[in-house]
Amino acid sequence: MAEVDLEALAFNFRKIRRSVPRGTSILAVVKADAYGHGSLPVSRKLERLGVDYLGVATPEEGIVLRQGGVKTPILVLGGIFKEGLEEVVRFDLTSVAFEPEALRALSRAAGRVRKRAKIHVKVDTGLGRLGVPFEQLGPFLREVRRLPNLEAEGLLSHFAMAEGASDYSMEQWRRFQQALELSRQEGFCWRYIHMANSANLVLFPECCLNMVRPGILLYGAYPSSPIKPLIEVKPVLTLKTRIHFLKSVPPGSRISYGGTFVTQRESLIATLPIGYADGYSTLLSNRGEVLVRGRRAPVVGRVCMDLTMVDVTEVPGVSPGDEVVLIGRQGRERISADEVAEKAGLISYEVLCSIGQRVPRVYRGT
């Protein structure tokens, strides 16, 4: 079970609001099912808190929110394809634009449904992923101005580094300033100008402009270690289960597939009904830890598709049915998504996003 604390989400949102310059709009990133937390409940909570914009990866993610009653503006961060664009316009989704043919197709689709389609133009300043190449920005902007049925609302880019004002980030910042000046020369007056994500809105506040795009910070994890002392956020998600089976085994017993763990003493092994199909990575095999009765217990053997074994020999009074926390707090101990990520050689984003759909979500503080 995943418990999602929406009051912790509200705490984080308010912390971010106080950390950015007064009047700065906040686009909360809720793509990938709100980083595994549940996009609809999270978006509804953020809407009640007064968020200015929501960010999704695909039109389908945005349509789910609209069908769930969310009225807040929604930006499709991953851009659009040439198919299904009438639905994008009908559901009042704002598109990130960077490809001329998709832009023209969006203009035609908006004309067919007799609405104007909002866009934010993305320029690639050095991430090398999505965005209009800087040298092609002028012609692209002139195409935007030429096409009917479009409302050019924003200009954005994306930092490649999560360590703040590094030399590379500063070079990206310089390029974005050039792109902004070029767009103004082309006659554009943007309502929203944005580049800062969770890392840079804290470490490089000069780049906040008039909109920021927090993602992982909203969910109580940190994009990089230098940020931890600068802003306090609370983990929003707790991942827990219960001991499914408990057995005592003699020394020399092999545990799980491949026999990668061998007991060195008589041991008490607990089997948990959670595995990699639920998002608990095989990279935590013989590395991870969980909390049982307020104590840490090591993961032993390979994590299986549906089951994980832990050594609870050192946990007094342990019993079948005891609560087990894989991410979160129990008693005085706490295992964060950042810690799990470090043990697995992953990033906290992946740890949270990987929690599977068959793990039920329970929401607190709605």
N, C-alpha and C positions, 0 to 999 in steps of 0.2 A: 504494500500500500504506500502511496505517496501522499503525504499531508502537505497541503499548500496553504501557507499562512498569508492571507491577503492583507492583514494588518502590517506584517513585515514588509510586504510590497509597498504599502502606503508610506511606511517609514522611509524606505529607500527613495521613493519618488520625491518626498518632501526634502530629503537630504540633498538630492541632486538639484532640486529647484532652488534651494538656498545657496548651492555651490556655484551657480552660473550667474552672470550679470542680470540685474533686474530687467525684466521685459523680454528676456530670451525665451523663445518658444521651445517646447520639448516635444520631439517626435520619439515616442517609446517604441522600441523594436520588439514586435511580438511574433516574428516569423518562427518557423519550425515549432508550431504549437506553443508559442511563448517559451521557447527554449525548454520544452518538455513540461511546462507548468500548466498548460491548458489555455489556448489562446482566447477562447470566449470568456470564461470567468475572469481572466486577467485583464482583458480589454474592457470588460464592463466595469471593473473596479477602477481602472485608470481613467475611464470616461467620467466616472463619478468624482474623481479627484481633480478633474479639469485639464487632462492632457490635451495638447493642441493637435497632435497628429499621431497616427499609428503607422508602423512600418511592417509590411509583410514581404515575403519573397516572391510570391506568385499571385496572379489574379484569383486563382482558386481559394487561396488562403483569405484573401480579402472578401470574396463572396460569402464564405462561411461566416465571417463577422457581420456582414450586412444582413444575412438571413437570420442571424441571432439577435438582430435589433440594434447593433452598434451604429451610431450616427456620426461619430467623429471622423474627420477626414482620414483617408487611408492611402498611403503611398506604396506602390508596388516597386520595391527596391531592386528586384532582379530584372526589371524591364518587361517588355511584352513581346509576344510573337505575333505573326500576322493573322493567326486564327483566333476566333472567339472575341474579337475586339468590341463587338456590339454589346456583349455582356459587361465588359470593362466599363463602357460608357454608361450603360443602363444602371449599373450598381454604383455609379459615382466614385469610381476608383481613380486616383491620380497615378499616372504612369511615369516612371523614370525613363527618359528618352535619350538614346545615343546612336540609333541606327536609322539611316534615312528611309529605307523602304518600310520598316515598321511604323515610322512616324507618318508616312504618307497613308498607310493602311488605316492607322488610327483616325486620321483626318476624314477619310472616306466613311469609316464606320460611324463617326460622330455625326456626319451629315445625314446618314441613313436614319438615325434615330432622333435627328433634329435636336441635338444637344451639343454643348461645347465640352471638349475633353481637356482636363487639366494635365499639364506635364511639368516635370522638373528635369532640366537638362543636366546630364552628368558628363563631366569632363575628366578624362584620365590624366592625373597629375603624377603618376608613378607607381600605382599599385599593379598596373598591367593586367587588369581583369576585365572590367566593363567601363565604358565611357568613351566619349568622342576623343580621339587623339588630338592633342592640343593644336597641332598644325592644321587640323581640319575643322576647328571650332568655328571659324568665321563663316565658311560656306554652310555649315550645319545650321547656324543661327539664322542665316539668311533664308534657308529652306523653312525653318520654323515660322519666320515672319511671313513668308509667301503663302503658306498653307492656310486654308480656312478651317473653322470649327475647332481651333486649338486655343487654349489659354496657357501661356507660358508663365507659370507661377513661381518656379524656383530654379536655382542653380546649385549644384552640389559636386563634391568629390569625396574621396575616401583615403584616409591615411593608411600607409602600409605598416607602420611601426606602432607598437603599443608602449613605447618608452618616452613619450612626450617629445620635447623639442630637440630631437636628434638632428644631426646635419641633414640626413635624408628627409626627415619630416619638414625641416625648414625649407629645403629645396622644393618639396611639394607645396608648401604654403606659399612660396614665392610664385610658383606656376599658377596656383589658384588665384592669387591676386591679379596676375596678368590676365587670366581668363575672365575675371570679373570686370576688369577695365575694358577688355575687348568687347564684352557683351554690352557694356554701357555705351561704348562707341557705336555699336550696332543698334542702339535705341531701346535696349531692354532695361526695365526697372522692376527688379525682382521683389516679390513679397517675402520669399524665404531664401536665405543663403546659408548653406550648411555644409560642414566638413567634419566637425568634432564628434567622435564616438565616445564610449565609456572612458577609454584611457586618456584621450587628449583633452576632454572637457575638464579633467582634473589637473593633469600635468602641464597643459599648454593652454591656459584659459584665454589667451589672446585669440585663439582660433574659434571661439564660441560663436562669433558672428551673431546672427539673430535667431538661429535655431541650432539645437544640439540633438544627437541621436543616441541616447543611452540604450544599451542592451544588457549585457551581463551584469552590470552594477545594479540594475533594477531587481535582479533575482538574488542579490546578496553574495556574489562571487566577484573576484577581481581579475581584470584582464592582464595585469602584471604586478609583480611584488612591490615596486616602488609606490604604487597607489595606496597600499594598505594603511600606512600611517596618515594619509591625507584626507580620507573620508571614511566614516563608519557606515557600513551597510549590514543588514541582518539577513542571514540565509532565509529564503522563502520556502524551500522544499525540504522535507524530511522523508527519507526513504527507509521504510521499516518492514519487517516481516516477523514471523514467529518460528520457534524451533519446531520442526515437523517430526523429527525422529532423533532419538538420543541413544547412543550405544557405547559400551565400554569395549576397548580392543586391547590386545596384548602388545608388548614391544615387538617390532618387526612387521607390523601390519602396514600394507600399502593402501593408500587412500586415493580413490578416483582413477580416471583413465590414465593409462601409461605408468601408474605407480610412481609418480614424481615426488610423492611425499611418503616417507616411511617413519612410523612412530618409533621413538627411542625409549619409550617407557609405556607402562599401561596408561592409556589415554581415554578421555571421554570426548567423543566426536559427535557434534550436532550437525544434522542435515537441515538445511534451510530451503524452503520451496521458492527459490529465486535463482535465476541463472542468466546466461548471456542473451537468451531470447527476451529477457526483461530489461536488458541494458546493463547488467552487471558484467563487466568485461572479463574475458579470459585472461587479459593482461594482469588481472589481480590474483591469478592463481599463485599460491604460495607467497603472496606479497601483501594482499589486502588485510585489513583488520575490520572488525565489527564491534559493536557494543552490546554486551549482555549483562544485565544486572549492574549496569554502571561501570563495567570493566571491559577492557579491550581483549578481544580474542582473535587469534590469527586465522586467516583463510588457509586451509591445507588442501593440497591436491589441486587438480585442475577444476576450474569453474565449468560446470556442465550447462547444457541448454536450459534446463529447468531447475537445477539443484546446485547448491554450493555447500561445502563442508567446512566447518570451523572447529578448532580445538578449544574446548571449554573446560579443560582439566583444571585450570586455575580459577574457575568461577564457582565460588561456594554456593550451594543450594540450587544449582541450575536444574531446570525441569522442562519437560516437553511443554510447549505452549508459551514459554517465556518470550517476551518481546525482544526483538533483535533490531538494532538500528545500524543501517549501512551508511547513510548520510544523515547527519543531524546530531542532536544532543540527547544524552541520556545520563541523568545524574550530573556529576561534575565533568564528565568527559564529553568531548565533541569531535566528530569526524566531519570535516568540511568537504565540499565538492572539490575545492582546490587541493586538499590533501589526497583525496582519492585519485585525482588527475596526476599528481606528482608521483604517486606510487605506481600508477599504470603507465607512466610515460605519455600521458595524453594532455589535453587542456580541459579546463572546467566546462567550457562550452560543450564539448563532446560528451562528457560525463552526464550532463543534465539532459542534453538533447536525445541521448540514446535510451533513456528510460522508456520502455515499451508501452504500447497502448493497452496491453492486457494487465498492466499494473493499474489498479483503480486509483483515481484521484479523489481525495476528500478535502473540501475547502473549509477553512476556518476564517472567521472575521469578514464574512461577506457583507 
